[in-house]
């Protein structure tokens, strides 16, 4: 990359800190909790702010029946397209505007976008979604603005950038990125999803949620032999699953940042009253698949464990329902170009090595790799979710990380479009 192009990008972004900060504040101040999943107001505000910056914004409203089937009230996907020169790759930048509800324990207004000056880290903005991932609405928007400014100053770039801002990541991404791709609204060559400033995520775990229902027969507790105890059978099934969890721990990943496959039972309920043999019990489980398990039938494996355990309890009926399936994210051929561009420019801006790694979470990025699109996660997020209190009270973002990550994204995109 020429020094003049690099200097053009950096100078533009240095002059834009105040405007970028105000943009992010405006997004934080509009609630977009999911659940309940009513994100129309936030989408409208984001559209207005983008149009004020001179962008043409496509608003793609998802069909009402699909929205309701995904447990939401409203969902629209925003797309901004910018073509530079001719030929070159199309790169999609995706961030989500829906957030988990704020919950209790906040010392700041979760929708205030309040900025506090920290002696060590400089200005820090507080608010739900400020780190996950409304920050990357601002990161990607200003990275694109910097490229537009550089082109006006004579930089030669070839390719296209698409901002894809969606609103259902907290519900699985099926009517956000997946819907955009399956509707044929975008066919990018590469994709970058919301992520962290100090690491390039190129792989992550998959996730399977199942609900297991165990049916028995109620009876008076004074004569338990006349009933069929659903909780007893559920206990036996759970014991088998916990034994299976020990085996899963032996499935180690070779991806840095990811340990092994996991299983967790996070919700359980059942019974009628203390003096009644329970006729119904249910529980939900969370199975995390490591990247090496991409394509593996984790659900079929669990069903075999459950069925074998249930067979030891005559009269019991067991039902298994899939609640969620998110495939693992694994590196695809071609992703090395993304990793290289982002790694080189991140090290330049941050002054330290920034390498590719994996995370045990699951994200919308998987929808791009599912379509064969090389994808990474990179954005304004912190070193760790704990540091930013993501999905926690007093979620926050160090604004200097936002400014630095924006430079990294802009320079990496410029390199890829040359």
C-alpha positions in Angstrom: 0.0 0.0 0.0 1.3 3.5 -0.9 2.3 5.8 1.9 0.0 8.5 0.5 -3.1 6.2 0.6 -2.2 5.1 4.2 -1.7 8.7 5.3 -5.0 9.8 3.6 -6.9 7.1 5.5 -5.3 7.8 8.9 -5.6 11.6 8.6 -9.3 11.4 7.7 -10.1 9.1 10.6 -8.1 11.1 13.2 -10.3 14.1 12.3 -13.5 12.1 12.6 -13.4 10.9 16.3 -16.1 13.3 17.5 -18.5 12.5 14.7 -17.9 8.7 15.0 -18.5 8.9 18.8 -21.8 10.8 18.3 -22.9 8.2 15.8 -22.3 5.3 18.2 -24.0 7.2 21.1 -27.1 7.6 19.0 -27.2 3.9 18.3 -26.8 3.0 22.0 -29.6 5.4 23.0 -32.2 3.5 21.0 -33.2 0.2 22.7 -33.1 -2.9 20.5 -33.5 -5.7 23.1 -33.9 -9.2 21.7 -36.0 -10.6 23.3 -38.5 -9.1 22.8 -37.0 -8.6 19.3 -38.7 -5.3 18.4 -35.8 -3.6 16.6 -37.7 -1.5 14.1 -37.0 1.8 15.9 -33.2 1.1 16.0 -33.2 0.1 12.3 -35.0 3.3 11.4 -32.5 5.4 13.4 -29.5 3.6 11.9 -31.0 4.2 8.4 -31.4 7.9 9.1 -27.9 8.3 10.5 -26.4 6.5 7.5 -28.4 8.6 5.1 -27.2 11.8 6.8 -23.7 10.6 6.0 -24.6 10.5 2.3 -25.2 6.7 1.9 -28.0 5.1 0.0 -29.5 2.6 2.4 -31.5 -0.5 1.2 -34.1 -1.6 3.8 -35.1 -5.3 3.4 -38.0 -6.1 5.6 -38.3 -9.8 6.6 -41.6 -11.5 6.1 -43.8 -11.3 9.2 -44.3 -15.1 9.5 -40.5 -15.7 9.4 -40.0 -13.0 12.1 -42.6 -14.6 14.4 -41.2 -18.1 13.8 -37.8 -16.8 15.1 -39.4 -15.4 18.2 -39.2 -11.8 17.2 -41.6 -8.9 16.6 -39.9 -7.0 13.8 -36.7 -7.4 11.7 -35.3 -5.5 8.7 -31.8 -5.8 7.2 -29.9 -2.7 6.1 -27.5 -2.9 3.2 -25.2 -0.1 1.9 -23.2 -0.8 -1.2 -20.2 1.2 -2.5 -18.4 0.3 -5.7 -14.8 1.4 -6.3 -13.2 1.3 -9.8 -13.8 -1.9 -11.7 -13.4 -5.5 -10.9 -11.9 -6.5 -7.6 -13.5 -8.4 -4.7 -16.8 -7.7 -3.0 -16.3 -7.6 0.8 -19.3 -7.7 3.2 -19.0 -6.1 6.6 -21.7 -7.4 9.0 -22.6 -6.2 12.5 -25.8 -6.8 14.5 -27.9 -4.1 16.2 -30.0 -6.4 18.4 -28.8 -6.8 22.0 -29.6 -8.9 25.1 -31.8 -7.1 27.6 -29.8 -5.0 30.1 -30.9 -6.8 33.3 -30.1 -5.5 36.8 -26.9 -4.2 38.4 -26.1 -1.2 36.2 -24.4 1.9 37.6 -25.0 3.8 34.4 -28.1 4.2 32.2 -27.9 1.2 29.8 -29.4 3.4 27.0 -27.5 6.5 27.9 -24.2 6.2 25.9 -22.5 8.0 28.8 -18.8 8.7 28.4 -16.5 8.5 31.4 -12.8 9.5 31.3 -10.6 6.7 32.6 -7.2 7.6 33.9 -5.6 4.6 32.2 -7.7 3.9 29.1 -9.0 7.3 28.1 -12.7 7.8 27.2 -15.0 4.9 27.9 -18.6 4.7 26.7 -21.2 2.7 28.6 -24.4 1.1 27.3 -26.0 -2.1 26.3 -24.6 -3.2 23.0 -21.9 -0.6 22.9 -19.3 -3.4 22.6 -21.5 -6.2 21.2 -21.9 -5.1 18.5 -23.3 -1.6 17.9 -19.6 -0.4 18.0 -19.0 -2.1 14.7 -21.8 -0.2 13.0 -19.5 2.7 13.7 -16.2 0.9 12.9 -17.4 -0.3 9.5 -19.2 2.9 8.5 -16.2 5.1 9.2 -13.8 2.6 7.5 -15.9 2.9 4.4 -16.0 6.7 4.7 -12.2 6.8 4.9 -11.9 4.8 1.6 -14.4 7.1 -0.1 -12.4 10.1 1.1 -9.1 8.5 -0.1 -10.7 7.8 -3.6 -11.6 11.5 -3.8 -8.0 12.4 -3.2 -6.9 10.2 -6.1 -6.4 6.7 -4.6 -7.1 3.9 -7.1 -9.2 1.1 -5.5 -11.0 -1.7 -7.3 -13.8 -3.7 -5.7 -16.9 -3.2 -3.6 -17.7 -2.8 0.1 -21.1 -3.7 1.5 -22.3 -2.7 5.0 -24.8 -5.4 6.2 -26.4 -4.4 9.4 -28.8 -7.0 10.8 -31.0 -7.5 13.8 -31.3 -11.1 14.9 -27.9 -12.3 16.0 -29.3 -12.9 19.6 -31.9 -15.2 18.0 -29.5 -17.1 15.7 -29.0 -15.0 12.6 -31.4 -17.0 10.4 -33.4 -13.9 9.3 -30.3 -11.7 9.2 -27.1 -12.8 7.3 -28.5 -16.1 6.3 -31.7 -14.5 4.9 -29.7 -11.9 3.0 -27.5 -14.6 1.4 -30.4 -17.1 0.6 -32.5 -14.3 -0.9 -29.6 -13.5 -3.3 -29.3 -10.0 -2.0 -25.6 -10.3 -1.6 -22.8 -12.5 -3.1 -19.6 -11.3 -1.5 -16.2 -12.8 -2.1 -15.2 -12.2 1.5 -16.9 -11.3 4.7 -15.9 -9.7 8.0 -18.2 -9.9 11.0 -18.2 -7.9 14.3 -15.3 -8.9 16.5 -12.3 -7.9 18.6 -9.6 -5.4 18.0 -6.7 -7.4 19.5 -7.3 -10.7 17.8 -8.6 -12.0 14.4 -11.2 -14.7 14.9 -11.1 -17.3 12.1 -12.8 -20.2 13.8 -15.4 -20.8 16.5 -17.5 -23.5 18.1 -20.9 -24.6 16.9 -23.9 -24.9 19.2 -26.8 -27.3 19.5 -29.7 -26.8 21.8 -32.1 -29.6 22.5 -35.2 -29.9 24.7 -35.8 -33.3 26.1 -39.3 -34.2 27.4 -39.8 -37.3 29.6 -43.4 -38.5 30.1 -44.5 -40.9 32.8 -47.8 -41.5 34.6 -49.0 -39.6 37.7 -50.1 -41.4 40.9 -50.6 -40.7 44.6 -47.3 -40.4 46.4 -48.6 -42.9 49.0 -48.7 -45.5 46.2 -45.8 -44.6 43.9 -45.8 -48.1 42.4 -49.0 -47.3 40.6 -47.4 -44.5 38.6 -44.4 -44.1 36.3 -41.9 -41.6 37.7 -40.8 -39.1 35.0 -38.3 -37.4 37.2 -36.6 -40.7 38.1 -36.3 -41.5 34.4 -35.1 -38.0 33.6 -32.4 -38.4 36.3 -31.2 -41.6 34.7 -31.0 -39.9 31.3 -29.1 -37.0 32.9 -26.6 -39.3 34.5 -26.0 -40.9 31.1 -25.5 -37.4 29.5 -23.1 -36.4 32.2 -21.1 -39.5 31.7 -21.1 -38.7 27.9 -19.8 -35.2 28.8 -16.7 -36.8 30.2 -16.1 -38.5 26.9 -16.7 -35.2 25.0 -13.9 -33.5 27.0 -11.5 -35.9 25.2 -12.4 -34.3 21.9 -9.7 -31.6 21.8 -9.4 -28.8 19.2 -6.2 -27.9 17.5 -7.4 -24.3 17.1 -5.8 -21.8 19.5 -8.3 -20.4 21.8 -10.7 -23.4 21.8 -10.3 -26.2 24.2 -12.7 -29.2 23.7 -16.3 -30.1 23.0 -18.7 -29.5 25.8 -22.2 -30.3 27.1 -24.2 -28.4 29.6 -27.8 -28.8 31.0 -29.0 -25.3 31.8 -32.7 -25.6 32.4 -34.9 -28.3 34.1 -38.5 -28.5 35.3 -41.0 -31.1 36.2 -43.6 -32.5 38.6 -47.1 -31.5 39.8 -46.8 -31.4 43.6 -44.8 -32.9 46.4 -47.4 -35.6 47.0 -47.8 -36.7 43.4 -45.7 -39.1 41.3 -44.4 -36.8 38.5 -45.8 -37.5 35.1 -43.7 -35.0 33.2 -40.1 -33.7 33.3 -38.1 -31.7 30.8 -34.7 -30.2 30.4 -32.7 -28.2 27.9 -29.1 -28.9 27.0 -26.4 -27.0 25.2 -23.8 -28.9 23.2 -20.8 -27.0 21.8 -19.1 -28.5 18.8 -15.4 -27.7 18.1 -14.4 -26.6 14.5 -13.1 -30.1 13.8 -16.7 -31.4 14.3 -18.1 -29.4 11.3 -20.5 -31.7 9.6 -20.6 -34.2 12.5 -24.2 -35.3 13.5 -24.0 -34.1 17.1 -27.8 -34.4 17.5 -27.9 -38.0 16.3 -25.1 -38.9 18.8 -27.0 -37.3 21.7 -30.3 -39.0 20.7 -28.5 -42.4 20.9 -27.3 -41.6 24.4 -30.8 -40.5 25.5 -32.6 -43.4 23.9 -30.3 -46.0 25.4 -30.7 -44.5 28.9 -34.5 -44.2 28.5 -34.8 -47.9 27.5 -34.0 -48.8 31.1 -37.3 -47.3 32.3 -40.4 -49.2 31.1 -43.4 -47.1 30.3 -41.5 -43.9 29.8 -41.9 -41.8 26.6 -39.1 -39.5 25.6 -39.3 -36.7 23.0 -36.3 -34.7 21.7 -36.8 -31.3 20.0 -34.1 -29.2 18.4 -34.2 -25.6 19.5 -31.1 -24.3 17.8 -28.3 -25.5 15.6 -25.4 -23.3 14.8 -22.6 -24.8 12.8 -18.9 -24.3 13.7 -16.9 -21.7 11.9 -13.8 -23.1 10.2 -11.2 -21.5 7.9 -12.0 -21.8 4.2 -9.5 -21.6 1.4 -8.8 -17.9 0.6 -9.3 -16.7 4.1 -5.5 -16.3 4.4 -5.8 -13.2 2.3 -8.2 -11.6 4.9 -6.1 -12.8 7.8 -2.9 -11.5 6.2 -4.3 -8.0 5.5 -5.9 -7.6 8.9 -2.9 -9.0 10.8 -0.4 -6.8 9.1 -2.4 -3.6 9.5 -3.5 -4.4 13.1 0.2 -4.9 14.1 1.0 -1.5 12.5 -1.7 0.3 14.3 -1.7 -1.5 17.7 2.0 -2.0 17.9 1.8 -5.7 18.8 1.3 -9.0 17.0 -2.4 -9.7 16.2 -2.9 -13.3 15.2 -5.7 -15.5 14.1 -7.4 -17.7 16.7 -10.6 -19.4 17.7 -13.3 -18.6 20.3 -15.7 -21.0 22.0 -18.7 -18.7 21.2 -20.8 -19.0 18.0 -21.6 -16.0 15.8 -23.4 -14.9 12.6 -20.1 -15.3 10.7 -21.0 -19.0 10.3 -23.7 -18.1 7.8 -21.1 -16.7 5.4 -18.8 -19.7 5.6 -21.8 -21.9 5.1 -22.1 -20.3 1.7 -18.5 -20.9 0.9 -17.4 -17.3 1.7 -14.0 -16.9 3.5 -14.8 -15.1 6.7 -13.2 -13.6 9.7 -14.3 -11.6 12.8 -12.6 -8.3 13.4 -13.9 -5.1 14.9 -13.8 -2.7 17.9 -14.4 -5.2 20.6 -12.0 -5.5 23.6 -9.4 -8.1 24.4 -12.0 -10.1 26.3 -15.7 -10.0 26.8 -15.1 -9.9 30.5 -13.1 -6.7 30.1 -16.1 -5.0 28.2 -18.7 -6.8 30.4 -20.4 -8.0 27.2 -23.9 -9.5 28.0 -23.4 -8.1 31.5 -24.2 -5.0 33.6 -22.2 -1.8 32.8 -21.2 -3.0 29.3 -18.6 -0.6 28.0 -16.2 0.2 25.2 -12.9 2.0 25.3 -13.2 4.6 22.5 -9.5 4.4 21.7 -10.1 0.8 20.7 -12.9 1.9 18.4 -10.7 4.5 16.8 -7.8 2.1 16.4 -9.9 -0.8 15.1 -11.5 1.5 12.5 -8.0 2.4 11.2 -7.1 -1.3 11.0 -10.3 -2.2 9.1 -9.9 0.8 6.7 -6.3 0.0 5.9 -6.9 -3.8 5.5 -9.8 -3.1 3.1 -7.7 -0.6 1.1 -5.0 -3.3 0.8 -7.5 -5.9 -0.4 -9.0 -3.5 -3.0 -5.7 -2.6 -4.5 
